[in-house]
Amino acid sequence: MSEPNTSIISRVMMTVAVSCAVVTTGLVVRRELFTPPPVAAAGVPRPVKGWESFQEGGQLLGAANAQIKMVVFSDFQCGFCRKFALETWPEIHAKYGDKVAMVVQHWPLNGHSEAYPAARAAECAGRQGKFEQYSKALFSQSDSIGKKAYGRFAVEAQVPDTIAFSACVAEPGKVAVIERGMAGATTLGLTGTPSIIIDGMLSPSGALSRVTSMLDEALKARESR
């Protein structure tokens, strides 16, 4: 009786071994054929196609003849945008002067209910040459956005004609320049605010050290041409 039992056990073990080999082979083939493409390393700038058109049409801060026009997609209710506008950009402007300008493109995010109205108000201030001053007023009092009348921000930003400003803010419908910024963010594949593009490269961070490093490289590349 022991020999047949031994034979049966041997056949079962062989069958299991063959099955395991088939499964293992299948897993190897699946791994080789269906491995997802590698993800770009975090913290590395990536190229962005079609960004050049967004150097124009936004709000320009800095010299019109700057060597580099840094494109920044921004949201007035974004805390990181606030830091960039109030701290990082002044540092950049102090370091590079007229060599670097910033072009602000609006990207009010869906989760920020007052971001679009705030962008509209800033554009209305921009009609009277006060976009930068109005933006500073909004960012410096970001907790008051949606609670404080946009006309009061206009007074603080020294917008000359507050009646014209209020009429502009009350205009119905969407704002073309804001809509263009939103559509551009989607087309360019941006993922959050602020999104900073320097000579076709998207910065992985709004940190001053990262942005200045990219600006240094871009300026060096331009000077060597």
C-alpha positions in Angstrom: 0.0 0.0 0.0 2.9 2.4 0.6 4.2 2.3 -3.0 1.0 3.5 -4.6 0.6 6.2 -2.0 4.1 7.3 -2.6 3.4 7.4 -6.4 0.3 9.5 -5.9 2.1 11.9 -3.7 4.9 12.3 -6.2 2.5 13.0 -9.0 0.7 15.6 -6.9 3.9 17.3 -6.0 5.0 17.4 -9.6 1.7 18.8 -10.7 2.0 21.6 -8.1 5.6 22.3 -9.1 4.5 22.6 -12.8 1.6 24.9 -11.8 3.9 27.1 -9.8 6.3 27.3 -12.7 3.5 28.3 -15.1 2.2 31.0 -12.6 5.7 32.4 -12.0 6.3 32.5 -15.8 3.0 34.3 -16.3 3.9 36.9 -13.6 7.3 37.5 -15.2 5.8 38.0 -18.6 3.1 40.3 -17.2 5.8 42.3 -15.4 7.9 42.7 -18.5 5.0 43.5 -20.8 2.7 45.6 -18.6 5.1 47.5 -16.3 3.8 51.1 -16.0 6.1 53.8 -17.4 8.4 55.3 -14.8 7.2 58.5 -13.1 9.3 61.6 -13.4 11.4 62.2 -10.3 9.9 64.6 -7.8 11.5 68.0 -7.5 12.8 68.0 -11.1 11.7 70.8 -13.5 9.9 69.5 -16.6 9.4 71.0 -20.0 6.0 72.5 -20.9 5.0 72.8 -24.5 3.1 75.8 -25.9 3.8 78.0 -22.9 5.1 81.0 -25.0 1.7 82.5 -25.8 1.1 83.0 -22.1 4.0 85.4 -21.8 1.6 87.9 -23.3 -2.0 88.7 -22.4 -1.6 88.5 -18.7 -0.7 91.2 -16.1 3.0 92.2 -16.5 4.9 93.0 -13.3 8.4 94.3 -14.0 10.1 95.6 -17.1 8.4 95.1 -20.5 11.9 94.5 -22.1 13.0 91.9 -19.4 15.2 89.1 -20.7 13.0 86.5 -19.0 9.2 86.8 -18.6 8.4 84.3 -15.9 4.8 83.0 -16.3 2.9 82.5 -13.0 -0.5 80.9 -12.8 -2.1 82.1 -9.6 -5.2 82.0 -7.4 -6.0 84.7 -4.9 -7.2 82.2 -2.3 -4.1 80.0 -2.5 -1.8 80.3 0.5 1.3 79.3 -1.5 0.4 82.0 -4.1 0.2 84.5 -1.3 3.7 83.7 -0.1 5.0 83.8 -3.7 3.4 87.2 -4.4 4.3 88.9 -1.1 7.7 87.3 -0.3 9.3 85.4 -3.2 8.5 87.8 -6.1 9.9 90.9 -4.2 13.1 88.9 -3.5 13.4 88.0 -7.2 12.8 91.5 -8.3 15.4 92.8 -5.9 18.0 90.3 -7.1 17.5 90.5 -10.9 16.0 93.9 -11.4 14.9 94.5 -15.0 16.3 91.2 -16.2 13.3 89.3 -14.9 9.6 90.2 -15.1 6.5 88.2 -14.0 3.4 87.7 -16.1 0.4 86.8 -13.9 -2.2 84.4 -15.4 -5.3 83.7 -13.5 -6.2 80.2 -12.4 -9.0 80.4 -9.8 -9.4 76.8 -8.5 -12.8 75.2 -8.2 -12.5 74.8 -4.4 -12.0 78.5 -3.9 -15.4 80.2 -4.3 -14.1 83.8 -4.2 -11.0 83.3 -6.4 -12.8 84.2 -9.6 -14.5 87.3 -8.2 -11.2 88.4 -6.7 -9.5 87.9 -10.1 -12.2 89.9 -11.8 -11.8 92.7 -9.2 -8.0 92.7 -9.7 -8.5 92.9 -13.5 -10.8 95.9 -13.0 -8.1 97.6 -10.9 -5.7 96.7 -13.7 -7.8 98.8 -16.1 -6.7 101.8 -14.1 -3.0 100.7 -13.8 -3.4 99.3 -10.2 -3.3 95.6 -10.7 -0.1 95.1 -8.6 -1.3 97.3 -5.8 -4.7 95.6 -5.7 -3.2 92.2 -5.8 -1.0 93.1 -2.8 -4.1 94.3 -1.0 -5.9 91.0 -1.6 -3.0 88.8 -0.7 -2.1 90.7 2.4 -5.7 90.4 3.6 -6.6 87.0 2.2 -8.7 86.1 5.2 -11.0 89.0 4.3 -11.6 87.9 0.7 -15.3 87.3 0.3 -16.1 89.1 3.5 -14.9 92.6 2.7 -16.3 94.6 -0.2 -14.0 94.7 -3.2 -14.6 98.4 -3.4 -12.8 98.8 0.0 -9.8 97.0 -1.3 -9.9 99.4 -4.3 -9.7 102.4 -1.9 -6.7 100.9 -0.1 -5.0 100.1 -3.4 -5.5 103.7 -4.5 -7.6 102.9 -7.5 -8.3 106.4 -9.0 -11.9 106.0 -10.1 -13.8 103.8 -7.6 -17.1 104.4 -9.4 -15.7 103.0 -12.7 -14.1 100.2 -10.7 -17.4 99.2 -9.1 -19.2 99.3 -12.5 -16.5 97.0 -13.9 -16.8 94.5 -11.0 -20.6 94.5 -11.6 -20.3 93.6 -15.3 -22.1 90.3 -16.0 -20.6 87.3 -17.6 -17.2 85.8 -17.6 -13.9 87.6 -18.0 -12.0 86.7 -21.1 -8.5 87.0 -19.6 -9.4 84.8 -16.6 -11.0 82.2 -18.9 -7.9 82.1 -21.0 -5.7 81.5 -18.0 -7.9 78.7 -16.8 -8.0 77.0 -20.2 -4.3 77.4 -20.5 -3.6 75.7 -17.2 -5.6 72.7 -18.4 -3.9 72.7 -21.8 -0.4 72.9 -20.3 -1.2 70.1 -17.9 -0.6 72.1 -14.8 -1.5 70.5 -11.5 -1.6 73.3 -8.9 -1.0 76.9 -8.0 1.3 78.7 -8.2 2.6 77.1 -11.4 5.8 78.9 -12.4 7.1 78.5 -15.9 10.6 79.8 -16.7 11.8 79.6 -20.3 9.6 76.6 -21.0 10.4 74.7 -17.8 7.9 74.2 -15.1 9.3 74.7 -11.6 8.4 71.8 -9.2 8.3 74.4 -6.4 7.6 78.0 -5.7 10.5 78.1 -3.2 12.8 81.1 -3.7 15.9 78.8 -3.9 14.4 76.6 -6.7 13.1 79.6 -8.7 16.3 81.6 -8.5 18.3 78.5 -9.5 16.2 78.1 -12.6 16.4 81.8 -13.4 20.2 81.7 -13.1 20.4 78.7 -15.5 18.0 80.4 -17.9 19.9 83.7 -17.9 23.2 81.9 -18.3 21.9 80.0 -21.3 20.6 83.2 -22.9 24.0 84.9 -22.4 25.8 82.0 -24.0 23.8 82.1 -27.2 
